[in-house]
Amino acid sequence: MTVTSPGFTSPGTLSPSTSSPGTSPGTLSPDLSPPMVSDTSSPSQATPEDLTDIFGAEPTFKKPWRIAEIFLLLLALGIGIGGFAMVGYVMNGELPDTFWLESASMVGIALFMHLVIRFVAPWADQIILPAVVLVNALGIVMILRLDLAPAGAAGANAIRQTQWAAVSVVVAAAVLIILREHRTLRRFTYTSGIVGLILLLSPMIPGLGMEINGARIWIQIAGMSIQPGEFAKIFLAIFFAGYFFNNRDNLTLAGPKLGPIQFPRFRDLGPILIVWVAAIAVLVMQSDMGMSLMLFGLFVAMLYLATQRFSWVLIGFCLVGAGGYFAVQAFPHVSQRFDGWLHAMDPAVIDRAGGSFQLVSGLFGLANGGLLGTGLGHGHPYLVPLSFSDFIYSSLGEELGLTGLLAVLVVFFLIVERGLRTAIDVRDGFGKVLAGGLAFLIAWQLFIIVGGVTRLLPLTGLTVPFMAQGGTSLLSNWIVIAILIRISNEARRPSIDPGLGEVAPVNGDESQGYVVVGQSDTPAIVSGSPSNDATEMMDALPRELPPDEDATEMIAPVSGGTQ
Amino acid sequence: MNKSLRRIATIVTVLFIAIMASTTWIQFHEANSLNNNGRNVRRLYREYGNHRGPIMAQGTTLAESVEVDSPFGFQRRYMGGDADQAQIFAPVTGFFSIANGTTMIENTENAFLNGQANAMWMERMQDLFMGRETQGASVELTLNPAVQKAAWDALGGQRGAVVAVEPATGKILAMVSKPSFNPNDLAVLSTGQASSNFTDLVGADNDPLINRTIGALYPPGSSFKLIPAAAALETGYLRNADQSIPAPHRFTLPGTTHDLRNFGDHACSSTDEMSLHDAMVISCNTAFASLGVELGGEALRKQAQRFGFDDPFEVPMRSASSSFPDADGFSPDRVALASIGQGDVTATPLQMAMVSAAIANDGILMQPYLVDTVRDSTLDVIQQTSPKRLRQAVGSNTVSQLAAMMEDSVSGASGTATAARIPGVRVAGKTGTAQAAAGDAPHAWFTAFAPVDNPQIAVAVIVEHGGDMGSDATGGRVAAPVVASVIRAVLQ
């Protein structure tokens, strides 16, 4: 038995395992699986002290100080608070009346969330929170600017948005505290699916649902109007992650093969058709093209994540295409949207009720901003209807310019990228699908609304995450972030379960010596006892690896937590 | 699963690149055409919503931009919004209107007023770095508000124009045109309202939007006699003004049977000849008609051009071009009519003021100008106009004789312009009573300068169609008193 240094790995030497526990479908049904919350430091595993003995140096298992997060939060807060002050000085020559309230709220939000993460998810990614605080604060800056506009953007309310931000952060913290282990969510796969569908369709319930701006996507509860679809997307993401992951073998392997493409069995198509019908129903009965497009994109992306089968993407696109074509043909409000997109600059289309006036106003705003923008308070973003919510992107573009918008998009890209990184790093398959799906959700939602505002796609009524005014959207996106942070904590926590390439006692017994996992002749069992979570183990096993890729991916988690 | 995650990461990257590209497309590539789109109200805001500099005249604010509660942010206000005062200066300031563009100083000095002039790039850079809003420069005019108001009041309810210049520099001291308009009505921040106000003014009687001092051409009548007199002396046809010239009772236009008569068909002289000086003082038509025919059209045109005819002045607004008829088919009968300022000759009031101004300035014609100084928002001078000599219109010998003739027209017992006398001030001037269209009352002209020994003002007045006196009007009775008021205002 040779002992090499723990950092040493050679992907080329990893041999695909021949052993294949857990490949038989059906044994992994979530109802039968053992308790999810596993204690990761079972007594039979190597402890840090043992490793110290071997290497003569203590591995860095200390919880990180999260200095990077503190520094980045200060930066984000500086930009946001500077924005509040600048807006006030430009518009009225003085600090806005609400300056101290807004600033203190943002500082409080950042500090509170930082402390919560420090205590309950200390290993979590340090970039996600500052990036989200930054875009949230920038959104409030823009809303405050529109709020102060003398010529009026009726409806802009910075204080209310700040209050919602505070509520959202408290709820996000609660999610983090209650949800100590993201795999718990897997237990609620079908519950989540049902809740998601009910939420999605709830605006159609007479007496509960209400119509605003021509879209029936709101419900009224206790005097507050809520967009249940925003929450539905989270529940559906959990459902998709659980369902697809549990049934991925059926979805992947069963079914006829047509040329190079493996098609699924018809009965596996069932749930997909249900979602398709739900998406079409949302589109048709609620006039909410954005939400149906978002759900379908999420669905296809997560299905692809779980199965790696391109045929699913193809089927998804075909269904979207067919549904979209049908909707354009059959429903005037949908075809009108298409017309307003294709012929936006046509004066007749601009003037028509439900025409492209809003879109074109937004384009004029963006053009007015140009490369550098007019500067906060110097443009006319309030000329665009819903400049503070659906069209906050064009408002930002007018006053911060292309430079500002690209910077904002880069911040969003960072959030999404950290989410996807989390998905790659996390070891359990359910976590991978869920984190990947949620990260994709943010990117996809941003793509649909920004694409709509910049005339890349037909305009739909989605909001720019974290920036657009609206409590429901803000709250739901903060919950998404809370889940991502939770999974990220799991992904980056240094595992005492050795991963590939790590040193572990042979068969969990130190007296038998140590082995570098993945290089021994018997790599299947890497520690004394398999993890309680069969699926987690399964993912950690080399059998999952195709011969030529992903070796480094699988090793990354062990060092991730010390960054 | 990491394989599909990486693919998803690639897709996400593509999505981000797509929206970055589409944003760049709109904000960079398409920005220009979107900004210039006719439906884009921001275009108006950008052009008309800036903090435009004021237009000043000796400490009086003629026009300024005041902050208002509107998307434009600023509204143009003339004379503090006072309609009666604003119309006095409207022919000079012009207007600044979202629906109708800009005119006059608002137009010619637009780049300074809105801060976009090339000379102001330093200020713009500073504003950019300081995060300040660019503020336009202030334009200070040469106008003397007291003189302007005196001229406006002196015209009373009559239509016409007054323009006064400082002979030695060409500074325009007064520029009045009646009827006028209230530019505040056109500066309203409603496109519809501004358009309808403008349409009303365009359709109004007597063209209130025209600045008559530079924008209207009139027959100059007898005030033009200064040019044949100057030509006769300059060409050496006459050695001096005391030399006699023919002054028949009636002058038959050469080649026609038409008789040219004097005012009231009076004989100028019992001997049918008189000195140039006397002919000028009593404004004898027949004498100048025959003198003009003797001199020939070419000599007259050359002299007229040296005074500025056939060439627009830029003050900086471009004036209409006063004209002396072209040589082609210029038969002697037409030369005769032109010599007394009728027929084909046309002149702006500014041109006639410049004739007096050149005589007052020892024969040197100066460039008339309105914009004295342009200052940025910190009052640093960006541009200062220095007086510019255009050309020597007449020699100094001619000047003294023309001045003597003009002075006698006012002070002489038989002078035509006795109404322009001012006690203690030597005034020199020449009247004109110009035939307008047949059946209409004549235009009353007077062009003058004062004091003769130290000229400080040259002025021209036209009262259209005789003003209050109608057909009984002459330049001496209607226009000369207005000139006297203006001169008094300057010398006070």
Interface residues (C-beta under 8 A of the other chain):
Chain A: M86 V90 P150 A151 A301 Y304 L305 A306 T307 Q308 M345 P347 I350 V360 L363 F364 G365 L366 A367 N368 G369 G370 L371 G375 H378 H380 Y382 L383 G397 G401 L402 L405 L406 L409 F412 F413 V416 E417 L420 A423 I424 G429 K432 V433 G436 A439 F440 A443 W444 L446 F447 V450 G451 T454 R455 L456 D539 E544 P546 E549 D550 E553 M554
Chain B: M1 N2 K3 S4 L5 R6 R7 I8 A9 I11 V12 T13 L15 F16 A18 I19 M20 S22 T23 T24 W25 I26 Q27 F28 E30 A31 N32 L34 N35 N37 R39 N40 V41 R42 Y45 R46 D69 S70 P71 G131 E133
